[in-house]
Amino acid sequence: METYKAKIKKEGDKAILELGIGEEPLHIVLTEDKPNDVKKVFNDLLHHLKKGVFEFELESEKEDLFFFISQEYTKQLNSELKGVYDEMKDYALLQEEE
């Protein structure tokens, strides 16, 4: 199982959970309520999931409110990704290795 890094970035008054996967990291803004943006990130993760199961490990220099939010979010995300991967495997939706 691959492990990718997740980081918390602050840009002004925004807190962003950055998921380091692929060429461009994926971003979830923690300080905004935009469910469609979160859905887009999850859909992007599904494309990566077709190639194999993976998880995220949170890196943070300080333990503040956003760290604890991101820690729980990452834990839930890893659980969801594992469950979806297992379902994709059951339905033969994974990419074949060449």
Backbone hydrogen bonds, N-H to C=O, Kabsch-Sander energy under -0.5 kcal/mol:
donor,donor_aa,acceptor,acceptor_aa,energy
2,E,53,V,-1.4
4,Y,55,E,-2.8
6,A,57,E,-2.5
7,K,18,E,-2.4
8,I,59,E,-0.7
9,K,7,K,-0.6
9,K,16,I,-3.1
11,E,14,K,-2.2
14,K,11,E,-2.1
16,I,9,K,-3.2
17,L,28,I,-3.2
18,E,7,K,-3.4
18,E,16,I,-0.7
19,L,17,L,-0.6
19,L,26,L,-3.2
20,G,5,K,-3.0
20,G,18,E,-0.7
21,I,19,L,-1.5
26,L,19,L,-2.5
28,I,17,L,-2.1
30,L,15,A,-2.9
30,L,28,I,-0.6
31,T,15,A,-0.9
32,E,29,V,-0.8
34,K,32,E,-0.9
37,D,34,K,-0.8
38,V,34,K,-1.5
39,K,35,P,-2.4
40,K,36,N,-2.0
41,V,37,D,-1.9
42,F,38,V,-2.4
43,N,39,K,-2.6
44,D,40,K,-2.2
45,L,41,V,-2.3
46,L,42,F,-1.9
47,H,43,N,-1.4
48,H,44,D,-1.4
49,L,45,L,-2.2
50,K,46,L,-1.2
51,K,48,H,-1.4
52,G,49,L,-1.0
55,E,2,E,-1.8
57,E,4,Y,-2.7
59,E,6,A,-3.1
64,D,62,K,-1.1
68,F,64,D,-1.9
69,I,65,L,-2.2
70,S,66,F,-2.5
71,Q,67,F,-2.7
72,E,68,F,-1.9
73,Y,69,I,-2.5
74,T,70,S,-2.9
75,K,71,Q,-2.0
76,Q,72,E,-2.5
77,L,73,Y,-2.8
78,N,74,T,-2.7
79,S,75,K,-1.8
80,E,76,Q,-2.6
81,L,77,L,-2.9
82,K,78,N,-2.1
83,G,79,S,-2.2
84,V,80,E,-2.8
85,Y,81,L,-2.6
86,D,82,K,-2.2
87,E,83,G,-1.9
88,M,84,V,-2.8
89,K,85,Y,-2.5
90,D,86,D,-2.2
91,Y,87,E,-1.9
92,A,89,K,-1.4
93,L,88,M,-3.1
95,Q,50,K,-2.3
